[in-house]
Amino acid sequence: MSTQTPGGADSADGFEWTDLDRRAVDTARLLAADAVQKVGNGHPGTAMSLAPAAYTIFQKLMRHDPADPEWTGRDRFVLSPGHTSLTLYTQLFLAGYELELDDLKAFRTQGSKTPGHPEYGHTAGVETTTGPLGQGVANAVGMAMAARYERGLFDPEAPQGTSPFDHTVWAIVSDGDLEEGVSAEASSLAGHQKLGNLVFLYDDNHISIEGDTATAFSEDVLKRYEAYGWHTQRIEPTGDGDIDVPALYAALKTARDETERPSIIAMRTIIAWPAPNAQNTEASHGSALGADEIAATKRVLGFDPEQSFEVADEVLAHTRQALDRGAEAHAAWDKRIAEWRADQPERAALFDRVVAGQLPEGWEDALPVFEEGKSVATRAASGKVLQSLGAVLPELWGGSADLAGSNNTTIDKTSSFLPTGNPLPEADPYGRTVHFGIREFSMAAEMNGIALHGNTRIYGGTFLVFSDYMRNAVRMAALMQLPVTYVWTHDSIGLGEDGPTHQPVEHLASLRAIPGLNVVRPADANETAIAWAEILKRHSTKPAPHGLALTRQGVPTYAPNPDAAKGGYVLQDTEKETLDVVLIATGSEVQLAVAARERLEAEGIGARVVSMPSVEWFEEQPREYRDSVLPPSVRARVAIEAGIGLTWYRFTGDAGRIVSLEHFGASADAQTLFAEYGFTAENVAAAARESLAAARG
């Protein structure tokens, strides 16, 4: 079949557009329409209009291997408007990933590989779970950051474009993504970081659920991105309203070749093109087109209106040449990586260890052990742990949302992850310490992108109260089971005079309500070190997000106990013959349980102190262990935590008591507030006596 080059495309630059390419794009459009029509719900319009763009990326530009979706050397692709998941699924099917036509027919049905929004780990070729708008933008920024840090770990001296670790992060973004504030946060940081490995294609279709975007969105997006420091381009549609594919290819290629700045291309599209009546309507965004409209569209495109899910054999044979191109690119990369291995054996050994998710031999020897009896804030202990581990775990990096001095998240004061040309003396494009800026939400979403990219270990910090700003990205990390670590400091009213705006009250219980998120609130410095070690061990064996809740104020240090890694353990036991009451506490309140136990023991009441830094870790343990820590026969129990008590009812039972905070705090010093709100040894002991009386009837 002859090659066509509409719009005067120059095939000498590697671009060809044949009749089969056009037919493949039209096939993708109609597969999207048919899939939504079959299930009766979904988002056909954007998938129809974006088919040429997604096809151009997957078939003409992106380096990927459909036979090996996890290939380290691949480019990354993010579909930020996840509602148009068929945009991605149709390209995965055509390119030869693990999707077949029956999977498209099963769109949005139970157990299918084609859920309503793309889900990481569920469908091969899906790099991130998207749907909550804006976060895909930040995921892509995180991936681009991770790609640069990865290059710095393994091949920093290589000239630009010559390293096996050089690759491009491609993302399709929508009006909805760019209206969400998180995308502004992330895009600002990307421009500041000069992430030249990042390309956004902006689908400027002027349609939202409520109609024309003129209802809420009128800014000049490209001027905004120019102000962020991005390279910007705009392409116009063809005369009939379709995407000008040669112009798009040229713009994407120019964007890929721009390595000093991130790039964005604004592309005007007509949603649901070329459906005769549904195109350019808000109805086509989120509703099936209807049988008559789909038949009419098929006639426009030269397809049989009586057939559904029509894929010509010659079309599939053509598009699945992506498998051959992927194998060729993979083989070329294998050759480059073999040359790199021969030239860099030490870095190759590091690469193999990191890819395998292993920790270096003897790494735990670097963990600090803190002096018993000394008062140390757990945030300070965490900072010492990070600085100690930094020397032996080069893959560990991270920072803070402009609170490094308070969060103690500076892993290396001499090395900041900042681009060449930044005036700060510690600036290093491959630096260890990340300055996320006052952008908590995008920090969390970028961390997700970093974890998804792979080959590093990321953490990020802010105050616990500002976890609210991060929450949906934290939820997405839990949904994807990503091994990211949040360093949340100033974990209670113990932060003091900053007052109720900064004092977390409901946050611990609220975060524990997220399935798959492990919240860890250490009692002291040694528990903090043990917690960090356990989090690092779980990175590959039990991947999940972890949130460390750490104190601003100093707390007493106890002897280290490895059972802290089990989430709950007996810190101090009764000296009496009979155990009468169990005192359960976390964080800074453990010291209150210890002091209350002394009072109770002096009264002849046998009391045990259980430190429970992580409810989630504790509940993973075998029943026998949990019962040994919290004997079912001992019904008298008190739980103590300076936050709402919602977490603790399952542990205290019908006779138990909870010393908690069921209201906001106030602006005063920590000691005053703890006394005012009943967080004293005397009050804990009184609660224990009440619980004993209730248990005895």
KAVENZI-V93230 format. One record per pair of residues at least 4 apart in sequence whose C-alpha atoms are under 6 Angstrom apart, sorted by the first residue. I is the first residue (numbers start at 1). J is the second residue. Records with the same first field share a line. If there is no record, write none. Layout:
# KAVENZI-V93230
I=J  J
This chain:
# KAVENZI-V93230
3=18
4=17  18
5=9  17
9=246
11=15  16
17=21
20=24
24=315
25=51  52
28=90
29=48  51
30=34
31=35  309
32=44  86
33=44
35=105
36=40  41  42  288
37=288
41=287  288
42=286  287
43=84  285  286  287
45=271  272  284  285
46=50  271
47=51  84  86  87
48=272
49=271  272  273
51=55
55=59
56=60
57=61  62
58=62
63=74  75
64=74  326
65=326
66=96  97  323
69=125
75=167  168  169
76=169
77=169  170  171
78=171
79=171  172
80=130  136  173
82=117  130  131
83=117  131
85=117  118
86=90
91=95
92=97
93=97  99  100
94=319
95=319  320  322
96=320
99=103
106=112
107=114
108=115  116
113=123
117=131
118=129  130
119=129
120=126  127  128  129
130=136
133=177
134=177  180  182  183
135=445
137=183
138=186  442  445  446
139=445  446  449
142=446  449  450
143=449  450  453
146=150  450
149=430
151=155  156  165
152=156  430
154=347
158=163
161=166
168=197  198
169=198
170=199
171=200
172=200  201
173=202
174=202  203
178=183
182=442
183=187
184=188
185=439  442
186=442
188=228
189=193
190=195
191=228  229  230
193=419
194=260  261
195=261  262
196=259  260  261  262
198=262
199=263  264
200=264
201=264  265
202=265  266  267
203=267
204=267  268
205=268  269  270
206=212  213
207=211  212  213  282
208=213
209=282
211=282
213=217
222=226
225=230
226=230
230=261  262  263
231=261  263
232=263  264  265
233=265
234=265  266
235=267
236=268
237=241  242  243  244
238=242  244
255=263
270=280
271=279  280
272=279
273=279
275=279  297
278=284
283=287
289=293
295=305
298=302  303  305
299=303
316=320
322=326
326=330
340=344
341=345  348
353=358
354=455
355=455
357=540
366=388
370=526
372=557  558  559
373=556  557
374=556  557
375=554  555  556
376=554  555
377=551  552  553  554  555
378=524  525  550  551
379=550  551
381=525
383=408  409
386=390  411
387=411
389=393
395=456  457
396=457
397=432  458
398=433  434  458  459  460
399=409  433  434  435  460
400=404  436  460  461  462
401=436  437  438  439  440  462
402=437  438
403=407
404=408  409
407=489
410=433
414=426
415=426  431  432
416=426  427  428  431  432  433
417=428  429  430  431  432  433  434
418=427  428  429
419=429
439=443
440=470
441=469  470
442=446
444=470  473
445=473
458=484
459=484  485  486
460=486  487
461=486  487  488
462=488
463=488  489  490
464=488  489  491
465=502  504
467=471
477=481  482
478=516  517  545
481=543  544
482=543  544  545
483=539  543  544  545
484=545
485=545  546  547
486=547
487=548
488=548  549
489=549  550  551
490=495  551  552
491=549  550  551
492=503  504
493=503
494=670
495=552
496=668  669  670
497=667  668  669
498=667
499=666  667
500=664  665  666
505=643
506=643  644
507=511
509=647
517=545  546
518=546  616
519=546  547  614
520=547  548  613  614
521=548  549  587  613
522=527  528  587  613
523=586  587  588  590
524=557
525=557
526=560
527=531
538=542  543
539=543
563=569
564=568
566=617  618
567=612  613  614  615  617  618
568=611  612  618
569=610  611
570=610
571=609  610  611
572=608  609
573=608
574=606  607  608
576=606
578=606
579=606
580=606  607
581=607  636  637
582=607  608  637
583=608  609  610  637  638  639
584=610  611  639
585=589  590  611  639  640
586=590  611  612  613
592=681
595=681
596=681  685
597=601  607
600=605
601=605  606
623=627
627=631
635=695
636=655  656  691  692  695
637=652  656
638=656  657  658  688
639=658
640=658  659
641=660
642=660  661
643=660  661
644=660  661  662
645=660
652=656
655=691  694  695
656=691
657=691
672=676
674=679
675=679  680
678=683
